[in-house]
Amino acid sequence: MHRTSAGISGKCAKSDKDYNQPHDQAASSRRGRYRHATVRQWENPPCTTRGRNEFYHSSGAYTSQYLQSRSVNPAQDFSALIKQEIMDGLLSKSDHFGHRYDGRNHGLYANSIKRYTSAAKRPLNRAEQSQLMHFLQNFTVTRRWGWRSLTTTLHALTSAGVFTPHKPVDERVRHTQVALLSTLLDAIIFKCHQKPPARDIDAWGIANQLWAMAKLVDNGQEHTPGLKEAVAALLPHVKAQMDQFIPQGIAILLWAMAKLVDYGQEQTPEFKEAVAALLPHVNAQKDQFKAQGIVNLLWAMAKLVDNGQEQTPELNEAVAALLPSMNAQKSQFIPQHIANLLWAMAKLVDNGQRRTPELNEAVAVLLPHVNAQKDQFIPQHIANLLWAMAKLVDNGQVQTPEFKDATAALLPHVNSQKANFKPQEIANLFWAMTKLVDNGLEQTPEIKETVAALLLLVNIQKANFKPQEIANLLWAMAKLVDNGLEQTPEIKETVAALLLLVNIQKANFKSQEIANLLWAMAKLVDNGQERTPGLNEAVAGLLPHVNAQKANFKPQEVTNLLWAMAKLVENSQEQTPEFNDAVAALLPQVNAQKDQFNAQHIANLLWAIAKLGELVELNVVISTFESLVYRISKKPQLSMQDISMSLWGVMVCCARLFLVSNANKNHVLEKHMDDLFTRLENTFLHNEEDQHNIAQAASWLGRACPVITHYQTIVSKRQSDFRNQLQSCMPSLKIEEEKSLNSLPPVDLLLPDHNMAIEVQGPSHYVGGDFKTRNGSTLLKIALLRKSGFEVFEIPVNQLGNPDSMKRCIDQIKTRVDILPQGHGSVSLKRSWADERYVAADKGCRPSDQGYLTAEEHSEEQTGKPSSKRKRKNSQ
């Protein structure tokens, strides 16, 4: 069926996320939208209704009959539609009958235009539309017109493409379109509001008018004055005429209402009442719907749910009632139907529809038809199908042989039709393939070829992508790279192009898209993407929007954002006020939504908050961990990765408490640490990071280490220079370098005769490289060393920049060695801002910023008595 006859359309995937969606993302936020399934309009019954004007004859009627009775010659037939005598005849009838004229002849003429396009199997082209709109400048609609004439005129002109905007826009044509539409809508609104209600309002007209209005918005006329008011005026009549709608009318109405909502129509109480009134009729008339009606209804219900419609028992019953009919009529579905049915089921499942045996059977029934009709799918169908299949897999669909065959059948068509995909479809295809790969589809040559083909299209069409599509694309590329796709020059070029678009459109991203974008950028950087100025600008541009939209983030999005922030910190993210504000804005959302996080979310949150280290206040860390960790213990089915991440996070929290001398130790957290360790100790941990985690936990808990650990050692030049200077000043001092103690990470310098460890802390040990705010890894290592009985000196590397400052450090160590040959505990050569803050809070004073401790202060700290030098100074 040609496009003008009617259409279901929508837009594609809500990550994300994510775009987590991504973005969804599919993912997402709307994580997925699709365009074009067919809705056949309720055909006009013959205009034989008796009335005062039934005897009218006009050139309009003649033209209609003329076009019906001959084969189509576009040039001649269109010329017949725009003869001046036709308009003269219409104006003559209107003038002659005055206020008694009901618009019938105008309706007949409008219908002749529709019949012309139906015969030509296409809507009006740009040239025809321009000529016709010039001709229709005197086509006047009045409030006196009858219901049938208003319906026929609106429906016919809309169906013929008279109101469809062509690009570039011709302002003269646009002006005439708006003027004609506005007068039609005004007359319909007037008719609907008449008191008492007009007697000629009928179910046929209501359905066709709402179809036409939905088609108008789908074709770009959503901002026409009076359109939303006209929809609102019709809704009470839907409910009033409910018993008069035949199955075709019910399908048209629900499709139209779903389409209108998708373009911003408010779901008022009247709107919801109309939907609620229609749903029982779907169930009651389930055996009377034809194949196309079933498609329209399932698409409409999926789209309504995707736009916030509650999944009421009536809606679920309507879906359940249609599935057996769909299975029974499976052989009648054309490719467009198959694409829209799979999309609808995927969308319903994604929004909470239960996967009943009937729904699973419906999916299984459709899959062989994908393979059988693979050569007939247009690009839009291919994108819809792959999105739907990816979404079904993401929600638990088993990848049977039939499912894999359908996927394999579609992939070559992506490549062969690559030049015909629109930006939205390109984004959906990327998202779909990413999801399929992420759920176990092998990265075959077809996948790689398809990705390579689409990358070229992204670069060509980059200026046309909308915010949601940008978020989905970046999420998809980050995910593909994370699943092993090589970061080719083409991928890097595409990422760079999209990052520029992020900066340009940063104010237009929704909360889900912001989460997906920051997750994607963090994931790309974690997999080797260079931190270009464009990437840094994109991150910086999005951070203020995290704070502004903090109340809109869902649990998964809060998790993704905090994970992304922590991962960016791990990869040298600068600590800016905007970054700090974003973290501070998200943390209260964790406690507020604590009951909504699943096990994977909790593991990621524990890891992320721990990784951010001293950037997060200790009391916030403790309260957050206490509210989350107990929920992990109640989840028997946890992945090894989730357990390992949770274990590391809990260790860091315990480490922070341990490093604050006056803090109350939390034995409950240590109990959770022990439980998590037990769940890991007898498993095979092939990941090196997991092995390090369990080794450190064993050291903390005093239990046998179940793994043999291996650590990479890197000796920095600053560290080497400091060691040489220290050895030069104290030749007899035994110094060991990069020594691993008790399966712990190796210390930079070890003085074994004094149980002292010296850590030369580079920028990577701090959040944002500020040499003040220690990150979680640093805090855990220091705490583990101190807990094992070692005295620890932390030397920020920025304090070794010149001989004088290096000498001061060495003098302090020398004094320390002289005082305590077998010292225990820990001393920091630069007071930790975080430690001082906690102590200061208890003492009611502000933390100091004194830098290094002097030798005298070290002595006083250990002996509790003033040094001799201090005594002399005090006595003077």
ZAMARGU-4260 file (C-alpha; in steps of 0.2 Angstrom, whole numbers, plus 5000, padded with zeros to 4 digits):
<rodrens>
0) 5000/5000/5000 | 5007/5017/4996 | 5012/5029/5010 | 4997/5041/5008 | 4984/5028/5012
5) 4988/5028/5030 | 5002/5025/5041 | 5009/5020/5058 | 5024/5028/5062 | 5035/5032/5077
10) 5053/5035/5082 | 5066/5023/5088 | 5078/5019/5105 | 5079/5023/5128 | 5096/5016/5131
15) 5103/5017/5135 | 5100/5026/5145 | 5110/5017/5139 | 5110/5024/5130 | 5116/5013/5143
20) 5107/5022/5132 | 5114/5019/5132 | 5106/5024/5122 | 5096/5013/5123 | 5094/5013/5125
25) 5094/5007/5120 | 5094/5007/5121 | 5088/5024/5131 | 5075/5034/5139 | 5061/5034/5122
30) 5073/5020/5119 | 5065/5015/5103 | 5054/5021/5090 | 5048/5015/5073 | 5040/5022/5058
35) 5026/5016/5046 | 5015/5002/5048 | 4999/5004/5038 | 4982/5010/5044 | 4969/5008/5031
40) 4957/5023/5033 | 4939/5019/5035 | 4932/5021/5017 | 4920/5034/5014 | 4902/5027/5012
45) 4893/5033/4996 | 4886/5051/4999 | 4868/5046/4997 | 4862/5053/5014 | 4846/5063/5010
50) 4846/5081/5013 | 4841/5098/5006 | 4857/5098/4994 | 4856/5080/4988 | 4852/5086/4970
55) 4868/5096/4968 | 4878/5092/4953 | 4895/5100/4950 | 4911/5099/4940 | 4919/5092/4956
60) 4907/5077/4955 | 4910/5076/4937 | 4929/5076/4939 | 4928/5062/4952 | 4918/5051/4941
65) 4929/5055/4926 | 4945/5049/4936 | 4936/5033/4941 | 4932/5028/4924 | 4948/5029/4915
70) 4966/5023/4916 | 4978/5036/4924 | 4988/5048/4914 | 4995/5059/4927 | 4998/5075/4917
75) 4981/5075/4909 | 4971/5069/4925 | 4980/5082/4936 | 4976/5095/4923 | 4958/5091/4925
80) 4958/5094/4943 | 4964/5112/4942 | 4953/5119/4929 | 4946/5136/4933 | 4928/5131/4929
85) 4929/5118/4944 | 4932/5132/4956 | 4920/5143/4948 | 4907/5130/4950 | 4911/5127/4969
90) 4910/5146/4972 | 4894/5147/4963 | 4886/5133/4973 | 4892/5141/4989 | 4885/5158/4984
95) 4869/5152/4978 | 4864/5142/4993 | 4871/5154/5006 | 4869/5148/5024 | 4860/5133/5017
100) 4876/5126/5008 | 4883/5111/5018 | 4899/5109/5008 | 4895/5093/4999 | 4902/5099/4982
105) 4918/5104/4990 | 4919/5087/4999 | 4916/5078/4982 | 4930/5089/4974 | 4942/5084/4988
110) 4938/5066/4986 | 4942/5067/4967 | 4960/5073/4972 | 4962/5058/4984 | 4956/5046/4970
115) 4969/5054/4958 | 4983/5050/4971 | 4976/5033/4974 | 4976/5028/4956 | 4993/5035/4954
120) 4999/5025/4969 | 5008/5040/4977 | 5004/5057/4986 | 5005/5073/4977 | 5023/5078/4972
125) 5030/5095/4975 | 5025/5103/4959 | 5007/5096/4959 | 5005/5102/4977 | 5011/5119/4973
130) 4999/5121/4958 | 4984/5114/4968 | 4987/5125/4983 | 4987/5140/4971 | 4971/5134/4965
135) 4964/5131/4982 | 4966/5149/4988 | 4948/5152/4986 | 4942/5135/4993 | 4933/5142/5008
140) 4927/5131/5022 | 4913/5138/5034 | 4905/5133/5050 | 4889/5130/5041 | 4896/5114/5032
145) 4889/5098/5037 | 4898/5084/5047 | 4900/5073/5032 | 4907/5087/5021 | 4920/5092/5034
150) 4925/5074/5037 | 4927/5070/5018 | 4937/5086/5014 | 4949/5084/5029 | 4951/5065/5026
155) 4953/5066/5007 | 4965/5081/5007 | 4976/5073/5020 | 4976/5056/5012 | 4981/5064/4995
160) 4996/5073/5003 | 4989/5091/5000 | 4995/5096/5018 | 5012/5087/5018 | 5026/5099/5019
165) 5039/5098/5006 | 5057/5104/5008 | 5063/5117/5005 | 5047/5125/5011 | 5037/5136/4999
170) 5030/5150/5010 | 5016/5153/4998 | 5011/5135/4999 | 5014/5134/5018 | 5003/5149/5021
175) 4988/5142/5010 | 4990/5125/5019 | 4989/5133/5036 | 4974/5144/5032 | 4964/5130/5024
180) 4968/5118/5038 | 4964/5131/5052 | 4947/5134/5044 | 4943/5116/5043 | 4948/5113/5061
185) 4938/5128/5067 | 4923/5121/5059 | 4925/5104/5066 | 4928/5111/5084 | 4912/5122/5082
190) 4902/5107/5076 | 4908/5096/5091 | 4904/5110/5104 | 4886/5113/5098 | 4872/5112/5111
195) 4862/5102/5109 | 4875/5090/5100 | 4874/5090/5081 | 4863/5076/5075 | 4874/5071/5061
200) 4890/5067/5071 | 4894/5049/5068 | 4907/5036/5072 | 4913/5035/5054 | 4917/5053/5054
205) 4925/5053/5071 | 4937/5039/5066 | 4942/5047/5050 | 4944/5064/5057 | 4956/5058/5071
210) 4965/5047/5058 | 4967/5063/5047 | 4973/5073/5062 | 4986/5060/5067 | 4992/5059/5049
215) 4994/5078/5049 | 5006/5077/5064 | 5015/5062/5057 | 5018/5073/5041 | 5025/5088/5050
220) 5009/5098/5054 | 5009/5096/5073 | 5010/5115/5075 | 4995/5119/5065 | 4984/5131/5075
225) 4968/5123/5082 | 4974/5105/5079 | 4976/5100/5097 | 4959/5109/5101 | 4951/5099/5088
230) 4957/5082/5095 | 4951/5087/5112 | 4934/5092/5105 | 4932/5075/5097 | 4937/5064/5112
235) 4920/5066/5121 | 4911/5060/5105 | 4922/5044/5104 | 4915/5039/5121 | 4897/5044/5117
240) 4897/5034/5100 | 4907/5019/5107 | 4894/5006/5103 | 4894/5012/5085 | 4912/5008/5080
245) 4915/4993/5070 | 4932/4984/5071 | 4940/4994/5058 | 4935/5010/5067 | 4942/5004/5083
250) 4959/5000/5076 | 4959/5017/5067 | 4955/5026/5083 | 4968/5018/5094 | 4981/5020/5081
255) 4977/5039/5079 | 4977/5042/5097 | 4994/5033/5100 | 5001/5043/5085 | 4994/5060/5092
260) 5002/5056/5110 | 5018/5052/5102 | 5019/5069/5095 | 5014/5078/5111 | 4995/5077/5113
265) 4992/5079/5131 | 4984/5063/5139 | 4970/5072/5148 | 4957/5063/5158 | 4945/5064/5142
270) 4959/5056/5132 | 4962/5042/5145 | 4943/5039/5146 | 4942/5037/5127 | 4956/5024/5127
275) 4949/5015/5142 | 4932/5014/5134 | 4939/5007/5118 | 4950/4993/5125 | 4935/4982/5131
280) 4929/4983/5113 | 4945/4976/5107 | 4943/4961/5118 | 4924/4959/5113 | 4927/4960/5094
285) 4944/4951/5094 | 4938/4938/5081 | 4933/4951/5069 | 4949/4961/5066 | 4958/4958/5050
290) 4977/4956/5049 | 4980/4975/5046 | 4969/4979/5061 | 4978/4968/5072 | 4995/4976/5068
295) 4987/4993/5070 | 4980/4989/5087 | 4996/4980/5094 | 5007/4995/5088 | 4995/5008/5096
300) 4995/4999/5113 | 5013/4998/5113 | 5016/5016/5108 | 5003/5022/5121 | 5012/5012/5135
305) 5029/5019/5129 | 5021/5036/5131 | 5015/5033/5149 | 4999/5024/5147 | 4996/5013/5162
310) 4996/4994/5158 | 4979/4991/5165 | 4971/4974/5166 | 4960/4980/5151 | 4975/4984/5141
315) 4984/4967/5145 | 4968/4958/5141 | 4967/4967/5124 | 4985/4962/5120 | 4981/4944/5126
320) 4965/4943/5115 | 4974/4949/5100 | 4989/4937/5100 | 4979/4921/5095 | 4971/4930/5081
325) 4989/4936/5076 | 4995/4918/5075 | 4979/4912/5066 | 4982/4926/5052 | 5001/4924/5051
330) 5001/4920/5033 | 4992/4937/5028 | 5005/4948/5036 | 5016/4959/5023 | 5034/4964/5028
335) 5028/4980/5035 | 5016/4971/5047 | 5030/4959/5052 | 5041/4973/5057 | 5028/4983/5066
340) 5022/4967/5076 | 5039/4962/5082 | 5042/4981/5087 | 5026/4981/5096 | 5029/4965/5106
345) 5047/4971/5110 | 5041/4988/5116 | 5027/4980/5127 | 5039/4968/5135 | 5052/4982/5138
350) 5038/4991/5147 | 5033/4977/5158 | 5022/4966/5148 | 5023/4948/5155 | 5031/4936/5143
355) 5016/4924/5142 | 5017/4907/5132 | 5005/4916/5119 | 5018/4930/5117 | 5032/4919/5115
360) 5023/4909/5102 | 5018/4925/5093 | 5037/4929/5092 | 5041/4912/5086 | 5028/4912/5073
365) 5034/4928/5065 | 5053/4924/5065 | 5052/4912/5050 | 5042/4925/5040 | 5057/4937/5043
370) 5068/4925/5034 | 5056/4920/5020 | 5052/4939/5016 | 5070/4945/5019 | 5071/4952/5001
375) 5056/4963/5003 | 5060/4973/5018 | 5064/4991/5015 | 5078/5000/5025 | 5065/5006/5038
380) 5059/4988/5041 | 5076/4981/5043 | 5080/4994/5056 | 5064/4991/5065 | 5066/4972/5065
385) 5084/4972/5071 | 5080/4984/5085 | 5065/4974/5090 | 5075/4957/5090 | 5089/4966/5100
390) 5076/4972/5113 | 5068/4955/5115 | 5085/4947/5118 | 5089/4961/5130 | 5073/4956/5139
395) 5076/4937/5140 | 5072/4931/5123 | 5081/4914/5119 | 5092/4915/5104 | 5085/4899/5095
400) 5091/4893/5078 | 5076/4903/5070 | 5081/4919/5079 | 5099/4918/5073 | 5093/4914/5056
405) 5082/4929/5055 | 5096/4940/5061 | 5108/4933/5049 | 5096/4935/5035 | 5094/4954/5039
410) 5112/4959/5040 | 5117/4957/5022 | 5103/4969/5018 | 5110/4982/5029 | 5125/4983/5019
415) 5117/4982/5002 | 5104/4996/5006 | 5116/5006/5017 | 5114/5022/5006 | 5095/5022/5010
420) 5095/5023/5029 | 5090/5039/5037 | 5099/5045/5053 | 5087/5038/5065 | 5088/5021/5057
425) 5107/5021/5057 | 5107/5025/5076 | 5094/5011/5079 | 5104/4999/5069 | 5120/5003/5078
430) 5111/5001/5095 | 5103/4984/5089 | 5119/4976/5083 | 5127/4982/5099 | 5114/4974/5110
435) 5114/4958/5100 | 5133/4957/5102 | 5132/4961/5120 | 5120/4947/5123 | 5131/4934/5115
440) 5129/4936/5096 | 5146/4931/5089 | 5155/4946/5080 | 5155/4938/5063 | 5162/4946/5047
445) 5144/4952/5043 | 5143/4962/5059 | 5160/4970/5056 | 5156/4974/5038 | 5139/4981/5043
450) 5147/4992/5057 | 5160/4998/5044 | 5147/5003/5031 | 5137/5012/5044 | 5152/5022/5051
455) 5153/5030/5034 | 5135/5035/5034 | 5137/5042/5052 | 5150/5054/5045 | 5141/5058/5030
460) 5124/5062/5039 | 5132/5068/5056 | 5123/5085/5054 | 5106/5077/5054 | 5107/5067/5070
465) 5095/5072/5084 | 5101/5072/5103 | 5093/5055/5106 | 5102/5048/5091 | 5119/5055/5096
470) 5117/5047/5113 | 5112/5030/5106 | 5127/5031/5093 | 5140/5035/5106 | 5133/5022/5118
475) 5133/5009/5104 | 5151/5013/5099 | 5157/5012/5116 | 5149/4996/5119 | 5155/4988/5103
480) 5173/4993/5108 | 5171/4986/5125 | 5166/4970/5117 | 5182/4969/5107 | 5179/4979/5091
485) 5195/4987/5086 | 5196/5006/5088 | 5200/5009/5070 | 5203/5027/5062 | 5185/5026/5056
490) 5178/5024/5073 | 5189/5037/5081 | 5184/5049/5067 | 5166/5045/5070 | 5168/5048/5089
495) 5176/5064/5086 | 5162/5070/5075 | 5149/5065/5087 | 5158/5074/5102 | 5157/5090/5092
500) 5138/5087/5091 | 5137/5084/5110 | 5145/5101/5113 | 5133/5110/5101 | 5117/5101/5107
505) 5122/5099/5125 | 5106/5109/5131 | 5094/5097/5122 | 5099/5081/5130 | 5087/5073/5142
510) 5092/5064/5158 | 5093/5047/5151 | 5104/5053/5136 | 5115/5063/5148 | 5118/5047/5158
515) 5121/5037/5142 | 5133/5050/5135 | 5144/5051/5150 | 5144/5032/5152 | 5150/5030/5134
520) 5164/5043/5135 | 5170/5035/5151 | 5170/5018/5143 | 5178/5024/5127 | 5192/5032/5138
525) 5194/5016/5148 | 5197/5007/5132 | 5210/5018/5125 | 5201/5033/5117 | 5212/5048/5118
530) 5206/5062/5130 | 5205/5075/5116 | 5200/5093/5119 | 5184/5088/5111 | 5180/5074/5123
535) 5185/5085/5138 | 5174/5099/5132 | 5159/5086/5130 | 5161/5080/5147 | 5163/5098/5154
540) 5148/5103/5144 | 5137/5089/5151 | 5142/5090/5170 | 5131/5106/5174 | 5116/5097/5167
545) 5118/5082/5179 | 5115/5094/5193 | 5101/5103/5184 | 5092/5086/5180 | 5097/5077/5196
550) 5079/5074/5201 | 5075/5065/5184 | 5088/5051/5185 | 5081/5034/5187 | 5091/5021/5197
555) 5101/5014/5183 | 5105/5031/5177 | 5111/5036/5194 | 5122/5021/5194 | 5129/5024/5176
560) 5133/5042/5180 | 5142/5038/5196 | 5152/5024/5188 | 5156/5035/5173 | 5162/5049/5185
565) 5173/5036/5195 | 5180/5029/5179 | 5184/5046/5172 | 5193/5050/5188 | 5203/5034/5186
570) 5208/5040/5169 | 5214/5058/5174 | 5198/5068/5174 | 5201/5085/5181 | 5193/5089/5197
575) 5182/5105/5193 | 5169/5113/5203 | 5156/5107/5190 | 5163/5089/5193 | 5162/5090/5212
580) 5144/5098/5211 | 5138/5083/5199 | 5145/5070/5211 | 5137/5079/5226 | 5120/5081/5217
585) 5119/5062/5213 | 5124/5055/5230 | 5107/5060/5239 | 5098/5051/5224 | 5107/5035/5229
590) 5099/5035/5247 | 5082/5041/5240 | 5081/5027/5228 | 5090/5013/5238 | 5076/5001/5237
595) 5076/5001/5218 | 5094/4996/5214 | 5097/4979/5208 | 5112/4969/5213 | 5122/4974/5198
600) 5118/4993/5201 | 5123/4991/5220 | 5140/4983/5215 | 5144/4997/5203 | 5138/5010/5216
605) 5149/5003/5229 | 5164/5002/5217 | 5161/5020/5211 | 5159/5029/5228 | 5174/5020/5234
610) 5184/5024/5219 | 5180/5043/5222 | 5189/5042/5239 | 5190/5057/5249 | 5180/5067/5237
615) 5165/5060/5246 | 5162/5064/5264 | 5165/5049/5276 | 5148/5051/5284 | 5140/5050/5267
620) 5150/5035/5262 | 5146/5026/5278 | 5127/5030/5277 | 5126/5025/5259 | 5136/5009/5261
625) 5125/5004/5276 | 5109/5006/5266 | 5116/4996/5251 | 5127/4982/5257 | 5114/4972/5266
630) 5104/4970/5250 | 5119/4962/5242 | 5119/4948/5256 | 5101/4945/5251 | 5105/4941/5233
635) 5110/4923/5231 | 5113/4924/5212 | 5127/4937/5210 | 5140/4937/5196 | 5158/4935/5201
640) 5161/4952/5195 | 5148/4960/5205 | 5154/4951/5221 | 5172/4956/5217 | 5167/4975/5214
645) 5157/4975/5230 | 5171/4967/5240 | 5183/4980/5235 | 5171/4994/5238 | 5167/4988/5256
650) 5186/4986/5259 | 5189/5004/5254 | 5175/5010/5266 | 5183/5000/5280 | 5200/5007/5276
655) 5193/5025/5277 | 5186/5021/5294 | 5203/5013/5299 | 5213/5028/5294 | 5203/5040/5305
660) 5209/5037/5323 | 5194/5043/5332 | 5181/5036/5320 | 5170/5022/5327 | 5174/5006/5318
665) 5160/4997/5308 | 5160/4979/5312 | 5145/4976/5302 | 5154/4981/5286 | 5168/4970/5290
670) 5155/4956/5292 | 5149/4959/5275 | 5167/4959/5269 | 5169/4942/5276 | 5153/4936/5268
675) 5159/4942/5251 | 5176/4935/5253 | 5168/4918/5257 | 5158/4918/5241 | 5173/4921/5231
680) 5187/4911/5239 | 5183/4894/5231 | 5180/4901/5213 | 5192/4902/5199 | 5196/4920/5197
685) 5205/4922/5180 | 5204/4941/5180 | 5220/4949/5188 | 5210/4963/5196 | 5198/4950/5205
690) 5213/4941/5211 | 5221/4957/5219 | 5204/4960/5227 | 5203/4944/5236 | 5221/4944/5241
695) 5219/4961/5249 | 5203/4955/5258 | 5212/4940/5264 | 5226/4951/5271 | 5213/4962/5279
700) 5203/4948/5287 | 5218/4938/5292 | 5213/4923/5282 | 5223/4912/5270 | 5225/4920/5253
705) 5217/4908/5240 | 5227/4915/5225 | 5245/4919/5220 | 5245/4937/5215 | 5256/4946/5202
710) 5258/4964/5202 | 5265/4975/5189 | 5279/4986/5195 | 5284/5003/5188 | 5298/5014/5195
715) 5295/5032/5191 | 5310/5044/5189 | 5305/5054/5204 | 5304/5038/5215 | 5321/5033/5208
720) 5329/5050/5212 | 5322/5050/5229 | 5329/5033/5233 | 5346/5037/5227 | 5346/5053/5237
725) 5340/5044/5253 | 5353/5031/5251 | 5366/5044/5248 | 5362/5053/5264 | 5361/5036/5274
730) 5372/5024/5266 | 5370/5010/5279 | 5351/5011/5277 | 5343/4996/5270 | 5331/5000/5256
735) 5321/4988/5246 | 5311/4995/5230 | 5294/4989/5224 | 5293/4976/5237 | 5276/4966/5239
740) 5272/4962/5257 | 5259/4949/5262 | 5251/4948/5244 | 5248/4966/5245 | 5252/4979/5231
745) 5271/4982/5231 | 5277/4997/5241 | 5288/5010/5232 | 5302/5010/5245 | 5303/4998/5260
750) 5315/5001/5275 | 5314/4983/5282 | 5324/4986/5297 | 5312/4999/5303 | 5295/4992/5297
755) 5293/5008/5287 | 5285/5010/5269 | 5288/5025/5259 | 5275/5029/5246 | 5279/5042/5232
760) 5262/5047/5227 | 5260/5053/5209 | 5244/5062/5202 | 5235/5045/5199 | 5234/5042/5218
765) 5223/5057/5220 | 5205/5063/5213 | 5208/5074/5199 | 5227/5074/5202 | 5225/5088/5215
770) 5239/5080/5227 | 5226/5082/5241 | 5211/5071/5239 | 5216/5053/5239 | 5207/5041/5229
775) 5200/5024/5235 | 5214/5013/5229 | 5227/5024/5238 | 5217/5024/5254 | 5215/5005/5254
780) 5234/5002/5251 | 5239/5014/5265 | 5226/5006/5277 | 5232/4988/5273 | 5250/4992/5276
785) 5246/5000/5292 | 5235/4986/5297 | 5249/4974/5294 | 5260/4984/5306 | 5270/4995/5294
790) 5273/5014/5297 | 5269/5023/5281 | 5276/5039/5274 | 5266/5047/5260 | 5276/5059/5249
795) 5266/5069/5236 | 5277/5069/5221 | 5274/5088/5218 | 5285/5090/5234 | 5300/5082/5226
800) 5302/5096/5212 | 5318/5104/5219 | 5333/5099/5230 | 5327/5109/5245 | 5310/5101/5246
805) 5318/5084/5243 | 5331/5087/5257 | 5317/5092/5269 | 5308/5075/5266 | 5324/5065/5268
810) 5328/5075/5284 | 5311/5070/5291 | 5313/5052/5287 | 5331/5052/5294 | 5324/5059/5310
815) 5310/5046/5311 | 5323/5032/5308 | 5334/5039/5322 | 5319/5040/5334 | 5310/5024/5331
820) 5321/5010/5325 | 5307/4998/5326 | 5292/5010/5325 | 5274/5005/5321 | 5260/5015/5315
825) 5260/5028/5302 | 5265/5046/5299 | 5261/5056/5283 | 5275/5068/5278 | 5260/5079/5272
830) 5245/5080/5283 | 5230/5073/5274 | 5217/5086/5271 | 5204/5072/5274 | 5211/5066/5290
835) 5213/5083/5297 | 5195/5087/5292 | 5188/5073/5302 | 5199/5077/5318 | 5195/5096/5316
840) 5176/5092/5315 | 5177/5083/5332 | 5188/5097/5340 | 5177/5111/5333 | 5191/5119/5324
845) 5196/5121/5305 | 5208/5109/5297 | 5226/5116/5295 | 5236/5117/5280 | 5254/5116/5287
850) 5261/5104/5274 | 5275/5093/5281 | 5277/5089/5299 | 5294/5095/5306 | 5306/5083/5315
855) 5301/5091/5332 | 5282/5088/5328 | 5286/5070/5324 | 5294/5068/5340 | 5281/5076/5350
860) 5268/5066/5341 | 5276/5049/5346 | 5282/5053/5364 | 5268/5065/5369 | 5281/5077/5376
865) 5288/5094/5369 | 5305/5092/5361 | 5320/5099/5369 | 5321/5112/5355 | 5303/5117/5358
870) 5306/5118/5377 | 5320/5130/5374 | 5309/5140/5362 | 5295/5141/5374 | 5306/5146/5389
875) 5313/5160/5379
</rodrens>
